[in-house]
Every structure is written in C-alpha cells, then in structure tokens.
Amino acid sequence: MIQNVAHLLRARRFVPLFATQFLGAFNDSLFKQAVVLFVTYQLYSNPHKEFQFSAIAQALFILPFFLFSALSGQLADDHDKARMIRIIKFAEIGIMLLGGAGILLANIPLMLVAVGLMGVHSTFFGPIKYAILPQHLHRDEVLGGTGLVEAGTYIAILLGTILAGVLASRPQSAAVAVLAFAVLGYLAGREVPPAPPAAERLPMTWHIVHASIQLVSATMHIRRLFLAILAISFFWTIGAVLIIIFPPLVKNVLGADEQVASLFIAIFSIGIAIGSIAINRLLKSEVSARFAPPSVIAMGVFVLLLHFVALTWSKNGPDLTTLENFLFNPMAWPMILCLLGVAITGGMFVVPLYAFLTTTVPKTETARTVAANNIVNSGAMVVGALIAFALSSMGIGPVGQLLLVAAMCLISAWLGWKLHLACDEGRCRVD
C-alpha cells in the first residue's frame, strides 16, 4: 500500500495536479494569512475588531462556495477538467494583482475583495481536483491519491503560513510573492493531462439558486452521501472556527506576536497532513468510515485540553512575546501537543469521507457530488463564522469558543458512526 501511494508521486497522471493544488493552497494560505496578520498586528489594536475582521475574511472566502459550487460542479463534469484548470489558474494571476495592490496600499476593502475572489477561484477549482482523481487513478489508488492531495494541501498551507508570518511586516515582499506563486500555479496547471468529460452529459442549469437547490437535493437523498456530506460539513465548520480563533487567541490571550500565530496554523497543517497519511495506512487503501467516530471524539478531547491550557495561561507583560520566548514557556508545549492532536485526529476523520464522495458515484457525476458537498460545507462554515462573530460581540472570546468546537465534535462523531453503519462491510455501492 505504501508503494501504492509513493508511485503516484512519480506518475505523470498525478504529479501535475498535485503540484497545481499544492501551489494553489500555498498561495491561498500565504495571501489570506498575510492579510489577517497584517491587519491584526499592523493596522488594528482593538481585540474585538481583530476577531471580527478574522471572521469577516473567513466568511468572504467561504461564501462563493455556497453561491457558485453548483455551477462549478456542472462545468467540471461537462468540460475537459485540464482546460478548466488552465483557465482558473490564469484568473488567479489577476486576483493576486488586485490583492497585492490592496496589501501595498494598506486598503482593507481591496484586500477583502481579493479574499472573496480567491474564494471564487477555489470554488471552481475544488470540484475538479477531487473529480479528476477517479478519472486518472485506479480505484485502489483513489484513497491514497486523496490522502496525498490532502496531505500536500496542508503542507502547502503550513509553508504558506510560515512565509506569511515572515512577510506580514513587509507588504512589498508579500505582494510580489503572491503574484509569483500564482504564475507558478498557472505553469503547473498547463501540464495536467487531458480529462475529457464522459460521453453521457447531464443538462446544465445556469440559474445559481435553482441549480444549487437542485444539486443538493439530487445528492442528499442518497443516504451515504447525506451522512458523509453532513459529517464533512461539521468538520470544516470546526476548522473555520479554529482558524478564526487562532490570531486573536495568540495575540490577546497568549500575548504573542505574529510568528506564534503562524506557528499555530503551521502545527494545524502538519497535523492534518500526518492524519491524512496515517488513516490511509490504517485502512490499507479501503474506503471505510470505521475510524471516523473515534477519530473525531479524540479530536474533541484535544480541543477541551486546549481550552483548559489556554485558561491557565498568564501573559508576561504588555509587550508581545516572541516565538523564541513562547517556546520557553512551560505551558507552550502542552498547548502545541494539544493542537497537534486536534489536527491529526481531524485529518484521520475527514479524508475517508472525501473518498466516499468520489468512489461511490458514477464518474459522470463526481464533480457535481463534490460541488454539492461544497455547497453544504460552505453554508455550514459561514454559519460557524457568523456564530463566532456573534459570540465575540457578546463578549465570549476565543477560549470560551473552544467549548463550542468540542461540542461540534460530538455531532460529527455521531454522523460518522451512522455512515459507518450505513456504508461499510460491502453495503456501499454506486447508485
């Protein structure tokens, strides 16, 4: 099985897609994190405004998934996916020109517009990256390929986050970097092998609202997809709230600088990458949800531990702590280990669920299925961002909101268990 995964990293049918996704995730992370850190540490000095800006940026990035996923799924199923990738990655160059200008001018509305447009970019690329895997890979390679894509994505997020922390106080360098990596992503996308649509095409629906309702209803009535999509949605809602929490938690609770905020995102990314590979080894390339409930219950336990560690934290003084001083704090390592545990168990939970979406539907409908998943996921994540915003307005800070995250893990565990009962032991089939 390990060889099964390793050989994909030498395969012409996989590597260009992997590289394109890697560079796209890297640039997404670099730009979003650079914007949030730049605004949090350089432009604002109000904890509530900082938290709310983080929530608004997250919501703007996610909203296009809710609005345009139905259209993106139809386009991906009905057109050559490689050609779609080239168009989407070319558009990223223009978006990064706009975003770079926003950073250089310290213009918050312009930066937020670019964040929203990057959400549109990711909305149209998302269904393609998953739907193309069963088209280019053998069935017993799909789980391994999905795990590699997820692991690569979070390693890219890690590296983008680290670079964002370095460049947060150097806006000119950040603007040049996001544009350069957009160009590299376009060049990688040009090498993706053709992935023509299936002979049997479904009719296109251009009305965004009607298409979304139609797509979700056509997918969610299938019990296994309903359960998998709901479970994934709760996971990404948890992830969205955590990403919103991290910068204000680090600055206002831990009293640490932007490099520590980047460290938190980096640890989260490393952990999900580890979990993505670990679950593939445990399942031996089998598509199964049997490890989903214990994984997400363990995730909830680690979130609770993170909450209690944060409660016991005391700031040293008015000045922000540097990364080096943070690492010498005796409570830093329990916090790092808790965060790593959250991420590893999260990766183990979510990767097999994505494999369900791409292996238990006809290949003519994989992009639409992923798009339906993205609609529900994004709706849940926007709700999560709004709840985080509302709780912040009510005076409930990031430490208290970790309890909300732990509670959502219990719901995800229940959904994972229902999916395991409904769809494991050979009972799952393509309808």
N, C-alpha and C positions, 0 to 999 in steps of 0.2 A: 504493500500500500504506500509506504514511504517513497519507493521508487516511482509509483504511480503519480504521486504529486510532483516529485523532483523532475521527472522527464518533461513535464509541462513547461517548465522554465527554460527549456531548450527548443520548444515546439513553435514553429512559425505561425501555427494557427492560434496560439495563445499569447505569446510574448508581446506582440504589438498592442493588443488590447490591454494586457496587464500594464504595460508602460504608459499607455494613454490614460488609463484610470488612475495610475499612481501619480502621474504629473498633475492631473486634474484635481485629485484630492489634496495633493501638496499645495497647489496654488489656492484652492478654496480655503484651506486652513491658514496659509500664510496671510492671505488678504483679510479674512474675517477676524483672525486673532490680532493682526497688526492694527486693524481699525478699532477693535474693542479695547486693546491695551493703550493705544494712542489716545483715545477719548477718555478712558478711565484714569490714566496716570498723567496725561499732559494737559487735557482741556477741562476736566471736571474735578471738583473737590468736595462733592456732596454725595454721601453714601447711597441715598435713595435714588438720585439721578443716575448714578453709575449703574446700580442694579437695574433700573428701568431701561436705560439705554441698552444694556446687555439683552434684556428681554425683548425689546423692540427689534434689535438687529436679528435675533434668532427668529422671531415671528416673521419678519420680512423675508428672510431667506427661505423659510418653510412654506409660506403662503402660496407661491407659484406651484408647488407640488399639488396642493389642493385644487387650484384653479385649472391647471393645464395638463395634469397627468393623463387624463382620458385621451386628449388629443395626441400627446406624445406616444402613448402606447399604440394607438391606431397607426400613426405614421411609421413607427418602428416595425410593426408587423407587415405593413403594406409596401415598404420600400427597402432597398438594399441598405442594411444596417451600417456597412462600412462607409457608404456615401453619406449617410446621415451623420456619422461621427465626424467626417471631414467638415461638413457644414457647421456643426455645433462647435467644434474646436476653433474654427475660424472666427465665429462670433465671440468666443471668449477673448480674443485679442482686442476687439473693440471695447468690450466691457472693462477690461483691465486698463485700457487707455483712460476711460472715464473714472474708474476707481483710483488710479494713480493720480489723476488731477485732483480728485477730492482730498487725498492724503496731502498732496503738496500745498493745497490751498487751505488746509485745515477746515474744510467745508463739510459740516456734518450732514446736511441734506444730500449733498452729492455722494458722499460715502454710503449713505443708506440706500440711495437709488442703485448704486453699483452692487451692493449686497443683495438687493432684491433681484437684479438682473442675473447675478450669479446663481440665485435660486432658480430662475427660469432656465439657465444653461444646464444646471444639474437635473432639473425636471425632465428635460428632453434627452439627456444622456443616460439617466438612471435605468429606464426600461431596456435600453439597448445593451448595456453592459451585462445584465443578467440573462436576457433573452438570447443573446448571441452564443452563450456558453453551451447550451444543449445542441446548438447548430454546428459548432466547431469541435466539440468534445464528445467522446463516447459516454454512454450512460454511467459506467462505473468511474468516470473521471469528473463528473459534474460536481459531486460533493467536494472533492479535492480542489477542483478549479474554483468553486465558490469560496472555499476556505482561503485559498491563496489570494483571491481578489480582495476578500475582507481583511486578511492579514496585511496585504500590501497597502490597502487603503489606510489602515490605522498606523502603519509605519510611516506612510506619507504624511498623515496628519501630525504624527509625532515630529517629524523633521520640519514640516512647515511651521508648527507651533514653536519649536526651538528657534528657528530663524526669525519668526515674528517677534519673539522676546528680545532677540539681539537688535532687530531693526526698529523696534517700537519708538525709540527716541531719535531715529534717523529717517525722517519721512522721505527724503530724496532717494535713499538707497532702497527703501521699501517699495516705492513707486516703480523704480527700474526693475526690481526683482520680480514683481507680479507680472509685469509685461513680458519679461524674458521667459518666464516659465509658461506663460500662455502660448508663446511662439513654439517652445519645445513640445508642448502638448499637441499642437496642430501638426507638427512634423511627425510625431509618433503616430497620430491618428491616420495619417496618409498611408501607413504601412499595414493597417489592418486588412486581412484578406477579405474578398467579397463575401457577403452574406445575403444573398438574394431572398426575396420573400417566397413563401411557399406558393405552390400553384393555386391552391384554394385560398381566395382572399375574402375577408368579410367586408361588408359595406362600411364606408367612412361616415361618421357623424361629426359635422363641423360645429354644431351648437354646443358651446362649452358646458353649460349647466346640464342640458339634456344628456350629452354624451357621458358626463361624469355619473349622473344618476343611473343611466342605462348600464354603464360598465360595471359599477359597483354592484348593482342588483343582479346582473348576469353572473357575477363571480361569487358573491357572498351567499347565494343559495346553496352552493356546494359546501357541505358541512366541513370537510377537511380544510378547504380554503378559508372558510369563515373563521374557523378556530385559529389557523396559522396567522391570518392577517390581523386578527384582534390581538393575538399574543405579541406579534412583532410591533404592533402599534403601541401597546403598553410599554414595551422595551424602549422604543425610540422616544416616547414621552418622558420616560425616566431619564434617558440620555440628554434630552433637550433641557430638562430642568437642571440636571447636573452641570451642563455646560454654561447655563445662565448663572448658576450659583458660584462657580469657581472664582472668577475675577473679584467680585465683591467679598467673597469669603476670605480670599488670600489677603486683600488689601485692608479690609475693615475689621476682620476677626483675628487673623493671624498677624496683621501689621507687617506684611511682607511686600516686596517690590514685584515688578512685572516678570522678572525671571522666575520667581517662585510660582506665579500664576501660569507661566508657560510650562514649568515642571509638572504641575498638576494635570494639564491637558496631555502632556507627553506621557506621563505614567498611565493615564487612562487609555491612551492609544496603544502603548506597549501591551497593556493587559489584554485588551480586546484582540490584538494580533496573536498573543500567546493562546488565548482561549479558542480562537478560530482554528488554529492548527491542532491544539490538544483534542478538541472534540472530533476532528476527522480521524485522529489516531484511535480514540476510544471506540468510535463507531465502525472502524475499518471500512470506510467509504460507503457504509449503508446509510440510506436516508431514513432516519428514525428520530422520534421526539422523546425517546425514553429517558434521556438525561436532562430534558428541559426542566421539569419541575424541581429536582434537587439543585440544579444549577442556579435557578433564579431565587430559590429560597436562600441558598448560600449568599447570593448577591444581596438580598435584603438584610441578612445578618451583618455583612460587612458594612452596609450603609448605616445600620444602627451603631456599630462600633465607631464609625467615622463621626457620627453625631456626638457620641459621648466623649471622644477625644477632643473634638472642637469645643465642647462645653468646658473642658478643663484647661483650655489654652489661655494663657495670660500674655498680653503684649508687653514688650520690654520698655517701650517709651514712645514718644511722639514720632520719631524717625522710622521710616520703613526699613525692615530687616532685609539684608542682602541674602542671596541664595546661600552663600558660604555660612553665614551666621545661622540661617534657618536650619541647615543640615546638622549643626552642632547642638541644636535644641533637643533635649532628650525625648520630647514628645513628638518630634518630627518623624521619626522612623515608624512608630506605631501608626501615625496618620498615613504615611506613604504605603505601608503594608496593607492597611485597610482599603485605601484607594485602589491599589493593585489588585486586591481580592475582588472588589466590586467589578473591575473591568474584565478580569479573566473569566469569572463566572458569567458575566454578561455576554462575552464572546461565545462561550460554550452554549449559551441558551439560544442565541439568535441565528447562528449560521445554519443549523439543520432546517430551521423554519424557512429560510430562503430557498434551500434545496427543494423543499416540498413544492414551492410555487413554480419551479422551473422543470420539475421531473414528473409531476402528476397531472399535467395538462397537455393537450396536443401542441406540437411545436408551432402551429399556426396561430396559437393564442398566448404564447408565453409572455410577450411584451405587454399585451393587454392585461394579463393577470398581474404582472409586476406593477403596471400602472394603476390598477385598481387597488393594489396593496399600498402604493404611494399616496393615493388619494386619502385612504382611511388613516394611514400613518401620519400624514401631514396635518390632517384635521385634528387628530389627537394631540400632535405636538404643538400646534397653535393654541389649542385649549390649555395645554400644560404651560405654555409661555404666558398666556393670559392669567392663569391661576397664580403663577409665580409673581407676575406684575401686581395682581390684586392683593396677594398676601403681603408683598413688600409695602404696598400703600397702607395696609392695616398695621404695619409695624412688625410683621413677622419676618425676621431676617433669614439669611441662608442657613444658619444652624438649625433653626426650627423647621425649615422647609425640607431638611433631610428626612424628617419623620414622614412627610408626605411621600417621598420617594420609596421609603421602606414599605409603606402600606401598598403602594402600587405593585411592588414585587410579589406580594401575596396573590393579587389578582392575576398577574402573569403566570404564576405557578399553577393556579387552578386551570387556566386556559391551556397551559402546556400539558397538564395531566389529561384533560378532556381530549386534546389532539392525539396524545399517545394512545388512549383507549380507542379512539375512532379510526386510527390510520396506521397502526403498527401491526406487526405479525402477519404481514401479507394481505391485509384487508384493504390497502390503499390501491386504487387503480385509476387510470385515465378514463374520465367520463366521455 
